[in-house]
Amino acid sequence: MFTTRPITAPSTVITRAAEVAGTPYGRDHETDVRLRVVGDHVRSALMLMTDGVTPGNEARGYVLRRLLRRSIRSMRLLGVHDPVLPELLPVSKSLMEVSYPEIISQWQRVSQAAYAEEDSFRRTLASGTQIFDLAATAVKQRNAAVLEGDKAFQLHDTYGFPIDLTLEMAAEAGLAVDQAEFRRLMTEAGFEVNPPSAIGPHPITPIMFPGEDGARLATSIANHMLGAGVYVIAFSFPVVPRGKARIRVMNSAAHSQADLEQALGA
């Protein structure tokens, strides 16, 4: 059972995250960046989930999972090891439900799915973070710069670490990962290995965001989709009395450059 502290009217996700982390916003650049990541990701995740998306390994579900997990990890890097979404997601809801009343009707489903995703991810982090840290330290002690593919495979196979998490943590540690070796071991073990650009079975996925900041939300989520190796075509256009933004997602494995150019002209 999750409990949260009362939400004050002026609170934003960033200020709430700073309170939970016990660190003021505006004092340290690196801390501020992490807090802004949390604010952006939580809000974008809320809108995706309100649109019916659930965390998963394909298409929009994969992007949503990355948004949620990056916000959780950012808070963890700020020293918060307790669940954070029950603290932060209601703040975003309270700020956005006036402009997006559908959030209210979808809230029970959205919050339950988000909190379950955090529980799952926290278990993954608890089991694999120490192993990653030991492996990264050993690489640096050898004055090397590449984490071995077999270590990445061990993290995936034994501790449930997805490769994108290993890549992100390695980059934060100033290391690369031997992805070719990782993929070879995955194939040998019988796992289906797809290139990063082949995420999701759905070739085209529309997302609509009404509201004055719809274009900004669309742009934020589009950037994360691009980071996941998915082609994104984002349109924003004014609609009286509020703005509206649309994202069209195209599976890069299923569409050619001609398809993309045709979509851009649509």
NORJOHU-V910165 format. One record per residue. RES is the residue in one letter. OMEGA is omega in whole degrees, 0 to 359 (NA if undefined). BURIAL is 1 if it has 9 or more other C-alpha atoms within 8 Angstrom, else 0. Layout:
# NORJOHU-V910165
res:RES omega:OMEGA burial:BURIAL
res:RES omega:OMEGA burial:BURIAL
This chain:
# NORJOHU-V910165
res:M omega:182 burial:0
res:F omega:173 burial:0
res:T omega:180 burial:0
res:T omega:176 burial:0
res:R omega:181 burial:0
res:P omega:181 burial:0
res:I omega:178 burial:0
res:T omega:187 burial:0
res:A omega:185 burial:0
res:P omega:187 burial:0
res:S omega:170 burial:1
res:T omega:179 burial:1
res:V omega:180 burial:1
res:I omega:181 burial:1
res:T omega:177 burial:1
res:R omega:178 burial:1
res:A omega:178 burial:1
res:A omega:178 burial:1
res:E omega:181 burial:1
res:V omega:181 burial:1
res:A omega:181 burial:1
res:G omega:180 burial:0
res:T omega:182 burial:0
res:P omega:175 burial:0
res:Y omega:177 burial:1
res:G omega:182 burial:0
res:R omega:184 burial:0
res:D omega:185 burial:0
res:H omega:183 burial:0
res:E omega:177 burial:0
res:T omega:180 burial:1
res:D omega:179 burial:1
res:V omega:180 burial:0
res:R omega:178 burial:1
res:L omega:178 burial:1
res:R omega:175 burial:1
res:V omega:180 burial:1
res:V omega:181 burial:1
res:G omega:180 burial:1
res:D omega:186 burial:1
res:H omega:181 burial:1
res:V omega:180 burial:1
res:R omega:180 burial:1
res:S omega:179 burial:1
res:A omega:179 burial:1
res:L omega:181 burial:1
res:M omega:177 burial:1
res:L omega:182 burial:1
res:M omega:176 burial:1
res:T omega:178 burial:1
res:D omega:176 burial:0
res:G omega:182 burial:0
res:V omega:174 burial:1
res:T omega:180 burial:0
res:P omega:180 burial:1
res:G omega:183 burial:1
res:N omega:184 burial:1
res:E omega:170 burial:1
res:A omega:185 burial:1
res:R omega:178 burial:1
res:G omega:178 burial:1
res:Y omega:178 burial:1
res:V omega:178 burial:1
res:L omega:179 burial:1
res:R omega:178 burial:1
res:R omega:179 burial:0
res:L omega:181 burial:1
res:L omega:185 burial:1
res:R omega:177 burial:1
res:R omega:177 burial:1
res:S omega:179 burial:1
res:I omega:180 burial:1
res:R omega:179 burial:0
res:S omega:177 burial:1
res:M omega:178 burial:1
res:R omega:178 burial:1
res:L omega:175 burial:0
res:L omega:175 burial:1
res:G omega:181 burial:0
res:V omega:182 burial:1
res:H omega:175 burial:0
res:D omega:176 burial:0
res:P omega:184 burial:0
res:V omega:183 burial:1
res:L omega:175 burial:1
res:P omega:176 burial:1
res:E omega:191 burial:1
res:L omega:184 burial:1
res:L omega:177 burial:1
res:P omega:177 burial:0
res:V omega:178 burial:1
res:S omega:178 burial:1
res:K omega:183 burial:1
res:S omega:181 burial:0
res:L omega:189 burial:0
res:M omega:187 burial:1
res:E omega:177 burial:1
res:V omega:179 burial:0
res:S omega:182 burial:0
res:Y omega:184 burial:1
res:P omega:178 burial:1
res:E omega:177 burial:0
res:I omega:182 burial:1
res:I omega:183 burial:0
res:S omega:183 burial:0
res:Q omega:193 burial:1
res:W omega:182 burial:1
res:Q omega:179 burial:0
res:R omega:183 burial:0
res:V omega:184 burial:1
res:S omega:180 burial:1
res:Q omega:180 burial:0
res:A omega:181 burial:1
res:A omega:182 burial:1
res:Y omega:176 burial:1
res:A omega:178 burial:0
res:E omega:178 burial:1
res:E omega:178 burial:1
res:D omega:181 burial:1
res:S omega:183 burial:0
res:F omega:178 burial:1
res:R omega:176 burial:0
res:R omega:178 burial:0
res:T omega:180 burial:1
res:L omega:182 burial:1
res:A omega:184 burial:0
res:S omega:189 burial:1
res:G omega:186 burial:1
res:T omega:181 burial:0
res:Q omega:179 burial:0
res:I omega:178 burial:1
res:F omega:182 burial:1
res:D omega:179 burial:0
res:L omega:180 burial:0
res:A omega:180 burial:1
res:A omega:178 burial:1
res:T omega:180 burial:0
res:A omega:178 burial:0
res:V omega:182 burial:1
res:K omega:179 burial:1
res:Q omega:177 burial:0
res:R omega:184 burial:0
res:N omega:176 burial:0
res:A omega:184 burial:0
res:A omega:184 burial:1
res:V omega:174 burial:1
res:L omega:185 burial:1
res:E omega:178 burial:1
res:G omega:180 burial:1
res:D omega:175 burial:1
res:K omega:177 burial:1
res:A omega:179 burial:1
res:F omega:178 burial:1
res:Q omega:179 burial:1
res:L omega:180 burial:1
res:H omega:189 burial:1
res:D omega:186 burial:0
res:T omega:188 burial:0
res:Y omega:175 burial:1
res:G omega:178 burial:1
res:F omega:174 burial:1
res:P omega:185 burial:0
res:I omega:180 burial:0
res:D omega:176 burial:0
res:L omega:177 burial:0
res:T omega:179 burial:1
res:L omega:181 burial:1
res:E omega:180 burial:0
res:M omega:177 burial:0
res:A omega:179 burial:1
res:A omega:178 burial:1
res:E omega:179 burial:0
res:A omega:180 burial:0
res:G omega:183 burial:0
res:L omega:169 burial:1
res:A omega:179 burial:1
res:V omega:177 burial:1
res:D omega:185 burial:1
res:Q omega:179 burial:0
res:A omega:178 burial:0
res:E omega:177 burial:1
res:F omega:181 burial:1
res:R omega:178 burial:1
res:R omega:180 burial:0
res:L omega:177 burial:1
res:M omega:180 burial:1
res:T omega:179 burial:1
res:E omega:182 burial:0
res:A omega:177 burial:0
res:G omega:177 burial:0
res:F omega:174 burial:0
res:E omega:183 burial:0
res:V omega:177 burial:0
res:N omega:174 burial:0
res:P omega:182 burial:0
res:P omega:184 burial:0
res:S omega:185 burial:1
res:A omega:183 burial:1
res:I omega:169 burial:1
res:G omega:180 burial:1
res:P omega:186 burial:0
res:H omega:186 burial:0
res:P omega:181 burial:1
res:I omega:181 burial:0
res:T omega:177 burial:1
res:P omega:174 burial:0
res:I omega:181 burial:0
res:M omega:177 burial:0
res:F omega:174 burial:1
res:P omega:177 burial:1
res:G omega:185 burial:1
res:E omega:181 burial:0
res:D omega:180 burial:0
res:G omega:181 burial:1
res:A omega:180 burial:1
res:R omega:177 burial:0
res:L omega:180 burial:1
res:A omega:180 burial:1
res:T omega:180 burial:1
res:S omega:181 burial:1
res:I omega:178 burial:1
res:A omega:180 burial:1
res:N omega:180 burial:0
res:H omega:177 burial:1
res:M omega:176 burial:1
res:L omega:178 burial:1
res:G omega:178 burial:0
res:A omega:178 burial:1
res:G omega:181 burial:1
res:V omega:176 burial:1
res:Y omega:179 burial:1
res:V omega:173 burial:1
res:I omega:185 burial:1
res:A omega:175 burial:1
res:F omega:171 burial:1
res:S omega:181 burial:1
res:F omega:183 burial:0
res:P omega:174 burial:0
res:V omega:182 burial:0
res:V omega:5 burial:0
res:P omega:182 burial:0
res:R omega:179 burial:1
res:G omega:178 burial:1
res:K omega:179 burial:1
res:A omega:181 burial:1
res:R omega:173 burial:1
res:I omega:172 burial:1
res:R omega:183 burial:1
res:V omega:181 burial:1
res:M omega:178 burial:1
res:N omega:186 burial:1
res:S omega:178 burial:1
res:A omega:186 burial:0
res:A omega:185 burial:0
res:H omega:179 burial:1
res:S omega:176 burial:0
res:Q omega:178 burial:0
res:A omega:177 burial:0
res:D omega:181 burial:0
res:L omega:180 burial:1
res:E omega:178 burial:0
res:Q omega:179 burial:0
res:A omega:178 burial:0
res:L omega:181 burial:0
res:G omega:183 burial:0
res:A omega:NA burial:0
